[in-house]
Amino acid sequence: MAATATPTLLELKQLRQSYGDQEVVKGLSFSLARGGIGCLLGPSGCGKTTVLRCIAGFETVTAGEIVLSGLVVSAPDRMVPPEQRRIGMVFQDYALFPHLSVLENIAFGLHGLARSERDRRAAEYLAGVGLSGASGKYPHELSGGQQQRVALARALAPRPDLLLLDEPFSNLDVDLRERLGQEVRDIIKRSNTTAVLVTHDQQEAFAIADEIGIMHDGEIKQWDTAYNLYHRPVSRFIADFVGQGVFLPGSVRSSREVDIELGALRGEIPEMCEIGCDACGKGCQVDVLLRPDDIVHDDASRMRAEVLHKAFRGAEILYTLRLESGRKVLALVPSHHNHALGEHIGIRLDVDHVVAFPPGSPA
């Protein structure tokens, strides 16, 4: 028997939004299945927070539609008020009430329930974020990470159809962001809530989201999993934006092979000319992306590279290496291989995914 497809909870169709003459969102589309976690990832000013505000009902749309649970909630001729959308929201600054206890903060949005039921559900969601012992405390008595978990519990307690998170960890330090990101994902998944996260932090997006949309200038350039964004970027812009890496010139020999300075790469080579590189016989020139994990340190290799820079990362060292041609590559090496600047070390290629673009190709 075929598996039943998970129903779509949120769909944006050719969404456009403008502030006066300035168009901020430009024909943006994506959909999110019930129970999924999506993320809009991009630099400041790309339009991602505006999209979130449109979904929440805080902004009108110029064109297109926002569909939630099968109902059009935003269109040029339709605007369902925010309070009728069954959406929870977690803000960048937590927005907790300082004069209310933690339990009272979570219970605040549970209108229409008896007091005992409000307290019971608030306590349930407080336990869900691991803060049962803090029910009587006030926000100023909590750490930043604890406040963020209270804000999450408050947003989840009314059991919304959709949860929106707007740069939720930007006020926290790096180590706490990473740890809390995984906790937040686990909490959202346990509650089977559909969520959309907005962030400029790639690691945050990778830790939390099932699917990620890379935004640039009001558009989604690629909507995909973190794995595919890193290993199968659809454009040079995505390749540059996600992760680290360098481009080396290459010459395509066939649809399965490309030569670069470090040797031959074999895999599925994207077509670079209209009739295909197998047919044209011109040895099409391409730029090949090499990630730090594509370069392996190997003392037995005859291929050598000079250590120009090293960044210690605990278990690993990120080396910047200079090849014989003078071009540079990056290599991620276990930190017990601690080489000096200027030292020549052995390297070899270990590439699973060949990512190549025409030289000078646009983003």
C-alpha positions in Angstrom: 0.0 0.0 0.0 1.4 3.4 -0.9 2.2 5.8 1.9 -0.3 8.6 2.5 1.3 12.0 1.7 1.5 14.4 4.5 -1.0 17.3 3.9 0.3 20.7 3.2 -0.3 23.1 6.1 1.3 26.3 4.7 1.6 27.5 1.1 2.9 30.8 -0.3 2.0 31.4 -3.9 3.9 34.1 -5.9 3.9 36.4 -2.9 4.7 40.1 -3.4 4.9 42.8 -0.8 6.0 46.5 -1.2 6.6 49.4 1.1 5.7 52.3 -1.2 7.6 52.0 -4.4 10.1 49.5 -2.9 9.2 45.9 -3.6 10.6 43.8 -0.7 9.2 40.4 -1.6 9.3 39.4 -5.3 7.1 36.5 -6.4 8.1 34.2 -3.5 6.6 30.7 -3.3 7.1 27.7 -1.0 5.0 25.1 0.8 5.4 23.3 4.1 3.9 20.0 5.1 2.1 19.6 8.4 4.6 18.9 11.2 7.5 20.2 9.1 10.0 22.9 10.1 11.0 25.3 7.4 13.5 28.1 7.5 14.1 31.3 5.6 17.8 31.9 5.7 19.5 35.0 4.3 21.4 38.2 5.1 19.8 41.3 6.7 17.6 43.1 4.3 16.8 40.2 2.0 13.0 40.2 3.0 12.8 37.2 5.2 11.3 38.9 8.3 8.8 40.7 6.0 7.6 37.3 4.7 7.2 36.1 8.3 5.1 39.2 9.2 3.0 38.6 6.1 2.3 35.0 7.2 1.5 36.3 10.7 -1.0 38.8 9.3 1.0 41.9 10.4 1.6 43.0 6.8 -0.7 43.1 3.8 0.4 41.6 0.5 0.6 43.3 -2.8 0.0 40.1 -4.9 -0.2 36.4 -4.5 -1.7 34.3 -1.7 -0.9 32.8 1.7 -2.9 29.6 2.3 -3.0 28.2 5.8 -4.8 24.8 6.5 -6.5 25.1 3.1 -7.8 28.6 3.7 -6.6 31.8 2.0 -5.6 34.1 4.8 -3.8 36.7 2.8 -4.3 38.1 -0.7 -4.7 41.6 -2.2 -8.5 41.3 -1.6 -8.5 39.2 1.6 -6.9 39.7 5.1 -7.7 37.3 7.9 -6.8 39.1 11.2 -3.7 37.7 13.1 -5.8 36.5 16.0 -7.9 34.3 13.8 -5.0 32.5 12.1 -4.1 30.1 15.0 -0.4 31.1 14.8 2.1 31.3 17.7 5.1 33.5 17.5 8.5 33.6 19.3 10.2 36.9 19.0 13.9 37.9 19.0 13.5 39.7 22.4 11.3 37.0 24.0 8.6 39.6 24.9 7.9 38.1 28.3 5.8 40.0 30.8 8.2 41.1 33.6 5.5 41.4 36.2 4.2 37.9 35.7 5.7 34.6 36.9 7.0 32.0 34.4 3.8 30.0 34.8 1.6 33.1 34.4 3.5 34.1 31.3 2.8 30.7 29.7 -0.9 30.7 30.8 -1.5 34.3 29.5 -2.6 33.3 26.0 -4.9 30.5 27.1 -8.1 32.4 27.0 -11.4 30.6 27.2 -10.1 27.9 29.5 -10.9 27.5 33.2 -8.2 28.7 35.6 -7.3 25.1 36.6 -7.0 24.0 33.0 -4.9 27.0 32.1 -2.5 26.2 35.0 -2.4 22.5 34.1 -1.6 23.2 30.5 1.0 25.9 31.3 2.7 23.4 33.7 2.6 20.7 31.0 4.4 23.0 28.4 6.8 24.3 31.1 7.8 20.7 31.8 8.1 20.1 28.0 10.9 22.7 27.8 12.6 21.4 30.9 11.8 24.2 33.4 9.3 22.7 35.8 11.2 24.0 38.8 11.0 27.6 37.5 7.2 28.1 37.5 7.2 30.7 40.3 10.2 32.7 39.1 10.1 35.9 37.2 11.8 36.5 33.8 14.6 38.6 35.2 15.6 35.6 37.4 16.2 33.4 34.4 19.1 33.2 32.0 18.7 34.1 28.3 18.4 30.5 27.3 15.7 29.8 29.9 13.8 32.9 28.9 13.8 31.7 25.3 12.4 28.3 26.4 9.7 30.0 28.3 8.8 32.1 25.3 8.6 28.9 23.2 6.4 27.2 25.8 4.1 30.2 25.8 3.8 30.1 22.0 3.1 26.4 22.0 0.6 26.3 24.9 -2.4 27.4 22.8 -1.6 24.5 20.4 -1.3 26.7 17.3 -1.5 25.3 13.7 1.7 27.2 12.9 4.6 28.5 14.9 6.8 31.4 13.7 10.2 32.1 15.1 11.9 35.4 14.3 15.7 35.3 14.8 15.0 33.6 18.2 18.6 33.1 19.3 20.3 36.3 18.1 20.7 37.6 21.7 22.4 34.5 22.9 26.1 33.5 22.8 27.3 31.1 20.1 27.6 28.0 22.3 24.2 28.4 23.8 22.6 29.0 20.4 23.9 25.7 19.1 22.8 23.8 22.1 19.4 25.5 22.3 18.8 25.1 18.6 18.7 21.3 18.9 16.5 21.5 22.0 14.0 23.7 20.3 13.9 21.3 17.3 13.2 18.4 19.6 10.5 20.4 21.5 8.7 21.4 18.3 8.9 17.9 16.9 7.5 16.4 20.1 4.5 18.7 19.9 4.0 17.9 16.2 3.8 21.6 15.4 4.5 23.1 12.0 7.1 25.9 12.2 8.8 28.6 10.1 12.1 30.0 11.4 13.8 33.2 10.1 17.5 33.5 10.7 20.8 34.8 9.2 22.7 32.0 11.0 23.5 28.9 8.8 24.3 26.6 11.7 21.0 27.6 13.4 19.1 26.8 10.3 20.9 23.5 9.8 20.3 22.5 13.4 16.5 23.2 13.5 14.9 23.0 10.0 13.9 20.2 7.8 13.9 22.4 4.7 15.6 25.7 4.1 15.0 28.5 1.6 18.0 30.7 0.8 16.7 34.2 0.3 18.3 37.0 -1.6 16.8 40.3 -2.7 13.2 39.3 -1.9 13.4 35.9 -3.7 14.0 32.3 -2.6 17.0 31.1 -4.7 16.8 27.4 -3.5 14.4 25.6 -1.2 15.9 22.3 -0.1 17.5 20.3 2.6 20.7 21.4 4.3 22.5 18.5 2.7 21.5 19.4 -0.8 22.1 23.1 -0.3 25.7 22.2 0.8 26.4 19.4 -1.7 24.0 20.2 -4.6 23.7 24.1 -4.8 21.7 25.1 -7.9 23.7 28.4 -8.5 27.0 29.9 -7.7 25.3 32.3 -5.3 24.1 29.3 -3.2 27.5 27.6 -3.4 29.2 30.8 -2.1 26.6 31.5 0.6 26.3 28.1 2.2 29.4 26.7 4.0 33.0 27.4 3.0 34.8 26.6 -0.1 36.9 27.8 -3.0 36.6 27.5 -6.8 39.3 26.0 -8.9 39.3 26.1 -12.8 38.6 22.9 -14.4 38.3 21.3 -17.9 35.3 19.0 -18.6 36.4 15.8 -20.4 33.0 14.1 -20.4 29.7 14.1 -18.6 31.4 12.0 -15.9 34.8 13.6 -15.6 36.5 17.0 -15.0 40.2 17.7 -14.6 41.4 20.2 -12.1 44.9 21.0 -10.8 44.7 18.4 -8.1 43.6 15.6 -10.4 40.5 14.2 -12.1 37.1 14.4 -10.5 34.5 11.8 -11.4 30.8 12.1 -10.9 27.8 13.7 -12.6 29.1 16.8 -14.3 26.4 19.5 -15.0 26.0 20.4 -18.7 27.9 23.6 -19.4 27.1 24.1 -23.1 23.9 24.0 -25.0 24.5 20.7 -26.9 26.4 19.0 -24.0 30.1 18.6 -23.3 30.1 15.0 -24.7 29.1 16.3 -28.1 30.9 19.6 -28.4 34.4 18.2 -27.9 35.8 21.5 -26.8 36.9 20.7 -23.3 34.5 23.2 -21.7 36.1 25.3 -19.0 34.3 25.4 -15.6 34.8 26.6 -12.1 34.8 23.6 -9.6 33.8 24.1 -6.0 35.9 22.4 -3.4 34.7 22.3 0.2 37.2 21.9 3.2 36.0 18.3 3.6 37.0 17.5 -0.1 40.7 17.9 0.7 42.1 15.1 2.9 45.4 15.3 4.7 47.5 12.4 3.7 51.2 12.1 4.6 51.7 9.4 2.0 50.5 11.5 -0.9 53.0 13.0 -3.3 50.8 16.0 -3.8 52.0 18.7 -1.5 50.6 22.1 -0.4 52.0 24.9 1.8 50.2 25.8 5.1 49.3 29.5 4.8 46.9 29.8 7.7 45.4 27.6 10.4 42.2 28.1 12.5 42.0 25.8 15.6 38.4 24.5 16.1 38.9 22.0 18.9 38.6 18.6 17.3 39.6 20.0 13.9 41.9 22.6 12.3 40.8 24.5 9.2 43.9 24.9 7.1 44.3 27.4 4.2 46.7 25.8 1.8 48.7 27.1 -1.2 49.0 24.8 -4.2 51.9 24.8 -6.7 50.0 27.2 -8.9 49.6 29.7 -6.1 45.9 29.0 -5.8 44.4 28.4 -2.4 42.2 25.6 -1.0 40.8 24.8 2.4 41.2 21.6 4.3 39.5 20.4 7.5 41.9 18.2 9.4 41.8 16.4 12.7 43.5 18.6 15.3 46.2 16.1 16.3 47.7 16.9 12.8 49.2 20.2 14.0 51.4 21.6 11.2 53.4 24.8 11.3 52.9 27.8 9.0 55.0 27.4 5.9 55.2 23.6 6.2 54.4 21.5 3.1 51.9 18.7 3.8 50.5 15.8 1.8 47.0 16.1 0.5 44.6 14.2 -1.8 41.1 14.6 -3.1 38.1 12.9 -1.6 35.1 14.4 -3.6 31.7 12.7 -3.6 29.7 15.5 -5.2 31.1 17.5 -8.2 29.8 21.0 -8.1 30.7 23.1 -11.2 29.6 26.3 -12.9 30.6 28.1 -16.0 33.4 30.6 -15.3 31.9 34.0 -14.3 28.4 32.5 -14.1 25.9 34.8 -12.4 24.5 34.2 -8.9 
